Amino acid sequence: MTVISCFDINLLNMLKINDLVWIKQSDVDAYCWVLGKVVGFTPKRIKCENLTRDYYKDDSFIGNYKPSSVKKLTEEEKKERVKT
């Protein structure tokens, strides 16, 4: 049984589809966070597309992530991304 904390529930309420987020890639490194986009929700997970992976195929890199592995980008971080 998976227990979702109050913090995780608040995060789920804050996120919307197409929001830019940081996704924790624990398969790469314990401290590796990459840019992603929210594409949907399941009862316990957040469906995100990884925007930093190379596209060798037509498939997109969509995965289901624990709420603790997803952080919403701040307004300042969004402005930095738009400038470049």
N, C-alpha and C positions, 0 to 999 in steps of 0.2 A: 504494500500500500504506500503510495506517495503522499507525503504531507506537504501542502503548499502554505508557506508562511504569509503573514499579513503583508510583508513587503512585496512578495510576489503577486499577491492579489491587487495591490495598489498599482504595480507596474502594468499588469494586464488591463486595468481600467484606464491607464494613461495612454497606452499604445493604440494606434489605429493602423489600418492597412496603408501601405506605402510610406510609413514613417521610416526615416533613416535611423539605424541603430548600430551599436557595436556588438559583435557576436564573439563570445569567447570560444577560441579554437583549441580546446584542450588536447586534441590529437596531435597538434603541432608543438605546443609548449604550454605550460601551466599559466603563463602570463601573456599569451598571444591573443590580442583582440583585433578583429578585422571588421571592415565596413560591410553592412548588410542592409536589407530592406525587408520590412514586415510584409508578408504576402497572405497571412491567414492565421487562424488560431485553432487549436484542438482543446479539449477540456483541461489538459494539464500542460500543454506545450505551446510555444510560439513558433509558427512556421516563418522562416526567414530565408531570403535568397542571399547567398554570399556574393558580394559584388567585386571581390578581389581575386577570385580564382580565374585562371585562364580558361577560355571556352574553346576546347578542342573539338567539341561536338555541338550539336544544336541543343543539347540538354542544358537546362539551367541548373545551378547548384542550390537546390532548395532542401533545407533540413528542418527538423523539429528540435527546438532547443528548450532547455529548462529556463524558466523565467529568471533564475539567478545567473544565467549565462548570456543575458541580453540587457544592454543598457541603451537608453534613448540618447541620441546626440543632443547636446545643448544648442541653444540658438547661436552661440559664438562659434561652435564647431561647424554648424551648418553654413554660416557666413564664410568661414575659411574655405569650405569645400566649393562654394559657388564662385569665389574669386579665382581659384585655380582651374 
